[in-house]
Structure formats: C-alpha cells, structure tokens
Amino acid sequence: MTLRLLIKEIVEENPVADGEVRYRLLFRQLQQAILQGRLPAGAKLPATRELADLLGIARNTVKASYEMLVAEGYVESKTGAGSFVAELPQAWLKPKAIAEVASDPFIVSDYANSLLDLRPLNSDVKRSLQPAIPSLDHFPIAQWKRCLGYAAGRVGLLSSPPEGVLMFREQIADYLLKNRGIEVSAEQIIVTSGSQQAAYMVAHLLTNSGDRVLVETPGFQGTTGAFSAAGCQVNTISLDHFSQADLHAGISLISVTPSRNFPLGHTLPLETRLSLIHWAEESGGWILEDDYDSEYAVGRPVSAIYSISERQRVIYTGTFSRSMFPSLRLGYLVLPKALVSVFAQARRYMDGGLSQVPQVAMAEFMQQGFFARHLKKMKQLYMEKSTYCLEAITKNRWLGHLPILDAEGGMHIVLGLPDTIDDAKLVHLLNQSGLGVRALSGYCQEDEKITGLVIGFCFENDREIDRGIDLIASHFKHCLDQLDQVK
C-alpha cells in the first residue's frame, strides 16, 4: 500500500470527535500513526496540496497540522525536500494492538487506598424529600446578585490570604458573637469549603496515624471517613447513653455535634458538654464541635461548647451550605489562638485558599443584614413545612403508627421503622422512584444499627411532600407484604 493510501486509511479510521477542530484531528491522527509505528521513520509525507486534495479538505488545514507535527518533534521539515517522519527511539513506539492492551493496575499511596476502602457517601444527585437541601424558591436572589456584583468588581478580583478574606471573617466573628455566644477575633477564623474540609484539616493537623478518635453514632460519615483515612483508630460514642467511663485514656480527639446531632437532632445536655470540656482540658485532647443545623432549632440554640471552654481545647466548625445554598461551598473553622499559624500555613500548601469573589459577596450579604433576615424567614418557613410533613405522615394509613423523632426544628424528620425492615433496601427502592430519603442505619457506626428514614422537606412544596409520603407508604407496605410471604 502506498503511503498516500495508508494515510487516507488512517484518517478514515478516526472520525471527527464532537467539537474537535479539523486541523487538530489530522494532527492527532498522524501523531498516533507515528507513535504506533504505522508511519515509519524517514517516510516522506505527501505535499500539503496533494494531501488536501486526497482528503478533500483545505490546504491550510493540512499545513497547520504539519506545523504542529514539526513543532512537537514528530516530523522534520527539510527545505526544498519536504516533510519526513522523525526518527524516534523504538522503545517509545507502541503498535496499536499493544497500546490497546489493558495496562497493569496503578499503584497509589496508602492514603489513597484508605479513601477507596471507605463506605461511599450519599449521592449528590438531587431527589425529592432529600435531607439538607434548602428552600431555594425563597432565597433572596436579587439581594445576592447585588452582593455578587459588588464582589465581582475590583474588590474581589485579587487573591485572598489562605485564611480567607478579612472582611468575611469579621462578619463571621460578629455573627458568632451575636448568635452563638462565641467571642473570637477574625484572626482565629479560617475560611473553608465546608465542614468536610474542616474535618480533613483537623484530622491531618491534630492527629497522627494510630491515634484514637471518638466520633458520634449516629453521625455524619464524612467526618468518620476523614479520620479513618488519616490512619486514626476510630471508635464510636453514643452521646444519648453517655457516661464518664466512655472518656477513657488514650483518646486524642472527640468529634461531636452538641447543638443538634446529625441526623437525630438531639441536643447535648449541659452535664455532658461540661464532662467533655473537663476531659479535654485535663487530658490535653481536642474537641471538634460541628455546629450542624443550629440556626433552625426551635427557640435559642444552646451555647456552643467553644464558648464555655476556658483553656481553648475546642475547634468549632460551621457551614453556609444549608443556610444559603449547597453550591456556595463556604464554611469556617474557629481555632484557639495557638493553632492559627499552623492551620494558615497548612492552608497555603493545601490549596492556597478559596476564591475571593464568593467570600466578599457573602461578607456584603451579611453586612447589609440580608443573611439575618433570610435565616429568620427560613426558620419560620421550615417550621411550617415540618408541621405539614408530620401531619402527612401521621394521617397516612401505613405510616401513622410509626415513631417520629420530632427534634423541634431543623431541615428533616426521622421516621422510625421496625427492626424487621431493612431501611437500606427500602431506601434503594425509594431512590429508584425519585425520592432522596436516607437510611438512618447509614449514619450508624460499627455494630449499632437504628433503622429509619431521614426525610427532608425544605425544598418541596405541599403537593410534592404529599406525593413523597404516599410513595414511602407504598414501598413500606410492599416490604411488609414480602415479610408476610416469608413467614
């Protein structure tokens, strides 16, 4: 076969990819043919006009492809002689049959393998009745756009320090003082992409591989995963049945959600909070306080542990993903003064800090009073939605007799299930029907299992809530019928 016909065959084997520029396609086709040894070293390529006529394309397309091949070293251009395939080391050439053979598995780090071994987190695909999704229909989008426009001006176009934009940290400090009783300076605050990054930083900066860490059960799997992947020996603690004996020696850190447990919504009693502080101050251990969902508790939320710890053994974390909107990806860490420098230095090497524009916009949103008004409005709205969802459940023939955890506020309801029902299988069926409810057992650790459904209601209107509850009832009945058949 002549070289001209071989090139034509090579081109015809590789159709144009969507959006690919024609000259880049020809370059890629000839490049791969050279690397696979199909176009041998020293072979003279057809003249640009000749190849253009053969392929039915513009001469400038061929010319641009040849220029790229010459620039990257695949082809040599000799004045007055033409273009020739370059001499490449034989070890670099991979015939097509060999190139398509599956390569050996990649070897990754021990840390990467520890991440792969973790139980997968819930999918981010939005479904009806999914927990932790705020009511975006009631979000003050006009005010947010105004703040975003301000931030997109010159004030927000420079890079921010790794700790975060100062004006944003000042607003967070002011918010914490007024709403959580936490008196800190802006310099003690590190802006994060959310509570997950906060847990990751704490795990890598305050614990070593093999350290013993206690996490709540039920609790958020992301926090457990962060410490497990860091090599910690993770044990669980049920703060509903807490005793001083749980705080045995050798523990480096305890992770808790004292204001509102996730997902049960329980508030930690004062005696337990004081016990944790006493343990941390006497043992030199750390408390990671995730202030989940406290904005939407009925009445005033209890004081943060951070605010009543005198020796600064508490790291406090919060997020705007639920009070604002999920894609904002802004949260914060409140640190003891002694930890600020090491966390700031780590942040510089981790990712250099977050984008300044959303931070400036959020600072302006808070300074103008839009955030406080939004929280007040959402708290009332979510109480109304919670009441409606509870009534829909209690009135349902199949669900009305099941226990409901009424945590007085928040963004979801927990519906208890009989021990005979596999909540994970039930949730799988519900997910296939378009519902995003979660299995309560999925938030439990080790051998402790509580079965139930975690049902969100904030994003949906009344009709969607009714439809979702009916679907839950239908699938629940189906599971009961299957159990009866087995008996």
N, C-alpha and C positions, 0 to 999 in steps of 0.2 A: 504494500500500500504506500502510495506517495505521501510525503509529509503534508501536502496540501489537503489531501483527503483525510489523513489522520486527524489534523486539526479540526476539520469540519465535523468529523465523527465525535471528537471530544466536546465540541461546542453543543452539538445536538443532544449529547447525553446529559447536559446540565441545563435545564430550563431556567428561565429568569425567575428569581425569587421576588415576592411582592415588595415593591418599593426599591429594589436594587437598581442602581444606575448602570446603564448598559456597558460603559467602558470598564467599570469595576468588576462586572460579571465576567467580561472577557479576560481581564487580568487574573481573576481568581481561577478561571478555567485553565488558562495556560500555566499559572503558577502551580496548581495541583498536578497537572500533567508532567511538569518538570520534576517536582518532588517525588512523584511516583515512578520516574524513570521512563515514562512513555515518550517523552521528547528527549532524545539522548543529547549528551554534551557535545557541543560543536555543531549541532544541526542548525542550518541556516533557515530562519523564519521567512515566510513569504513577505514581499514588499507590502507596505501598508495599503496601497491602492489595490494590489492583487487580492489580499485577504479580505478587504472591504467588499470587493465585487463578489468574491466566493461566498461570503456570509450574508450578503445583502444588507450591509449596514454602512454607516457613514465612515469615510476615511479618517475623519478626526477622532472617531471612537477608537479605531484601531491604533492610531497614533498615540492617543492618551494612554492606552493600555500598554503599549510598548515602552513608553516613557516611564511608567510605573515599574515595569519589569526591570528596566535598566537601573532605575534609582534604587531598587531593593536588592540588586545583585543577581537576579535570576537570568538576565540576558546581558550580553555585551554588544555594544554598538561600535562598529568599525567604519570609519569614514570612507565612503566610496565603495565599501564591500557589502554592507547590510547589517542585519541583526542576527546574533548567534546565541544559542543556548550556552550558558556559562558552565564551566567545569566545577561541579560540586563534589565534595567527598562522598564516596559510596555509602558510608555509614549513615549519611543524612537522608538517603533515598529510601522510600518505603513503597514498594509495589502496592497497588490498590488492594489486592487480596490480603496482604499482611496488615495494611493500615486499618482494614475493617474488622480484624480480629479483636475481640474484647481484650483490653489491657488488664494487667494484674491489679488487684484492689489497691486503692491508695492507702498509704499509711498516714494516719493522723495522730495528733497528740493524745496523751491520756485524758486531758481535759475535754477534748472534742469527743472522745469515746464516752466520757461520763455524761455529756449532754445527750448523746444518742441513746443512752440507756434509760433516760428519764421517761416517765409516762407522758405522752403527748398532752399538751394543754388544749383547752377547748378551741374549736374553730372560730375564726374571726368573721365567718360568713354570717351576715345579719339575717335572723329569722324572727318570726313573731313571738312575743312573750319572752324574749331573751333578756336575761338579767343585765344590769349595769349599762343599759342604753338609755340616755336621757331623752326627754321630750323635745326634739329639735323643732317641732312646729311652733313652739312657744319661745324659742330662742330669739333674743333681740338682735336680729341680723343687721338692722340698719345702724344701730349703735356700734356693733362690732366692725362693720365696714368702715365707719368713720374712724375708729381707732386704728384699724389696719391701714387706712390711707395715711394717717399721721405717721405710723411706724414705717411705711414704705418710702417716706421722704428721706432726706439726708440723715436724719437722726438714727434711722435703723439700718443703714447700709454698710456701716463699718462692722468689723468683727467684734464680738463681745469677749470679756475675760472668761476664763474657763469656769469661774464660779457662777457666772450669769450676769445679766445686765443689772447694774446697781439700782436703778430706779424701780425695777421689777422686784428685786429682793427687799427694797424698802417698803413696797406695798405689801408684800407677803408678811414682813415683820409687823406692820401695822394691823393687818388682818388677824394675825395670830394673837396679838395682844388684846384686841377688842373681842374676839370670838372664842379663843381657847385659853386665855389667861397665861399665855407664854410670852415672857418678856425677854427678847433677844435682840441683838443688833443685826443689821443687814449683813454684816461681815460673817456671821455664823450660819448663813444660809447658802446652800449650793443648789442651783437650779438643775433639775434632772429631766429626763424624758418621761418620767413617771415612777411609780412605786417599784416597778420591776427593776429599773436601772439602779434605784436606790438600794434595793436588796443586794444586787450584784456588787455594787461598790463596797457595801458593808461587809459582805462575805469575803471579799478579796483583800480588804484593808485591815480588818479587825479579827480575822480568824486565820488559823493555819490548818493545813491538811491534818486530819486526825482529831481536831478539836471537837468537843461535844457541844452540840447546839440543841436547844429545845424549841419546837415550833408548836403552835396551837393545832388541835384537831377538834372539830373540822376547821379547815383553814385553806388559804389560797395556795394552790400547788406551785405557783411561780416562785414564791418565797422559799418553799421547801427545796425546789429544784436548784435555786441559786446557791444554797449552802451545800447541797449534796454534790453538785458539780465542782464546787471548790474543794472537795475532799473531806468535808466535815462529817462527823458521825452524828446524824440527825436522829433525835428521839422526839417523841410527841408528849404533849401535856394537855389534858382536858381541864380547862380553867373553870368549867362548871362543877367539877368534882376536885377542886384544888385543895391540897394540904401542904403544910410547910415541908413535909418529908419529900415532896416532889423536887425540891431545890437542893439536891444532893451535891456533894463536892465534885469538882472537875468539870463543871459546866462553864463554857466561855461566854455564851450569849443566849438570850431568850427572845424570841420574836412573838409579839402579841398585837392584837387589835382590841385594846381595852375599852374604847368608847362604844364600838359596835362590832362584835365579832362578825367575820365573814365566813359563812353565809347566814348563821343563825340569828345574828342581830343582838345577842346578849351583851349587856354592859357589865364590865368587871366591877365587883363590889370594892368599896374603899379598902376593906381589910386585906383583900388580895393584892390590890395595887400597892399598898404600903409594904406588904410582905415582899413583893418583887423588888421594890426600891431598896429595902433593907438588905436583901440578898446581894444586889448589885454593888451596893456601897461597901458591904463587909467583905465580899469575895473578890472584888475587882472585876466582876463580869460586866457585860453590856446588856442593855435592853433596847431592842429595836421596836419602836412604837409606830405601827401603821394606823394612822387616824382615819380608817376607812369609813366613809358614809356618815360622819358625824354631823355634817351640815343639815341632814334631813331627819334627825332624831326629833321626836315629839318633845316639846319643851326645850330647855337649855341642855346641851350635852355636858357630861361630867367633865371635870378638869382633866386635862392631859397629864399623863404621868410625868412628862418632861417638866411641867410647871411646878411639880411638888418634889422634885428631886434636887437636893441641895448640893450633892457632890458631883453632879454632871456625869452620870453614868448612863444617860439615855440619849439615843439618837431618834429623832422624830421625823416621820416622813408623811407627805401628803401629795395629792394629785388634783389636777383640774380636769381630768379626762371625763369625770362624771358630772361635775358641777357645770362644766362648759360644754364640750363636745369631744368625742373619742379621738378624732384625728389631730387635736391640738398638740398632744404629746408634750405636755408640760407638767412637771411636778417639782418637788423640792425636798431637800434634806435640811434639818436643823441640827447643828452639831455643837457639842461642847467646844469651848474656845481652843482647847489643846489639840483638837483634831482638824481644825480648819486648814492648816497649812498642808498637811499630808493629803487630805482629800482634794484640795485645789491642785496640788502637784500631780496627783493621780489623774485628775480630770484632764489636765493639759496633755498627758500622754495617751489617754484612752481615746478621746475624740476631739480634743481641743475646745469643747463647749458646743452649745447649741446655736441655731440660727438666732440672730438678734431681732429680726422683724417680729415674730410672734411674741417674744418677750416684751418688747416695747409696746406692742398693741395690747397685751394683757395688762401691763402696768397702767396704761392710759385708761383701759376699761375699768380697772379697779379705782383709780384716782378720781374718775368722773362720777363714781357712785353707781355705775351700771351693774357691776358684779353683785353688790349688796342687794340691790333691788331685784335682780334676777334670782338670787338664792331665795329671797323671801317669797317671791311669786311661785317658784318651783316647789318649795316646801309645802305650800298650801295646795298646789295642783296635785302633787304626788299623794298627799293625804286623801284627797278626793278620789283619785284613781285607785288607791289601795282599798278604800272602803267599797268601791264599786266591784273590784275584783273579788274581795272577800265575800260579798253578798252573792256574786255569781257562783262561787264555789259552794257556799252553804245551801243555796237553793237547788243545787244540782242533785238529782236523784242518786247518782252513783258516787259523788264526791262529798256530799254534805255531811256524812258521818265521820269523815277522816279528820284527824287532828290538824289544826292550823297553828303555825307559830306566828303569833302576832307580836312583832318586835316594836310596835308603835313607831312607825315611820320607816324611812329607807326607800329603796328602789325595787324591792322584790318581796315576795311572800314565799314561805317554805311550807309545803303541803306534805304532811307525814303519810307514809304508806305502810301497809302491813309487812312484816318481815318476810312473808311468803312471796312478795312481789320483788322481782329483780328490777330495781329502778333504772339500771344502766340499759337493760334491754328495752324497757318501756320508753326511755328517752330516745333510743335509737329509732324506734318506730315513730315517735313524735317528730324527730328531726326529719325523717323521710316525708312526713306530712307538712313540713314547712314551719314547724314550731322550734323555737330555740331554747326551750326549758332545759335545765341542767339536772343531772342526777346528784342528789345530796351525798350519796356514797362516794362520788368522785372527789369530794373535798375532805374525805376522811383519810387518816394515815394508818399504816400498819394494820393491825387486826381489828381495830374498832370500825364498825360499819353501822351507819344510820341510814335507813332508806327513806327517800322522799324526793320531792320535786322542788327545784328552785325556780320560781315563776316570776319573770319580770312583767311590768305593766306600764312603765313610764312612757314608752314610745307609742303605744297603741291607743286608739280611740275606743269608745264603749263597744261598738259593734265588733271590732277586732278582738277585744277581750272576750266577748261572748262566744265568738267563733272558736277561739283558742281553748276556752274552758270546755266547750262541747267536744272538741277533738280529744282533749285529755280524758274526758269521761268515757268516750267511745273506746279508746285504746285501753283504758284501765279495765273496762268491762270485758274486753277481749282477753286480757291477761287473766282475769278471774275465771272466765269460761274455760280457758285452757287448763287452769289448775283443777277445775272440777272434772274435766275429762280424764286427767291423770289419775285422780282419786277413783 
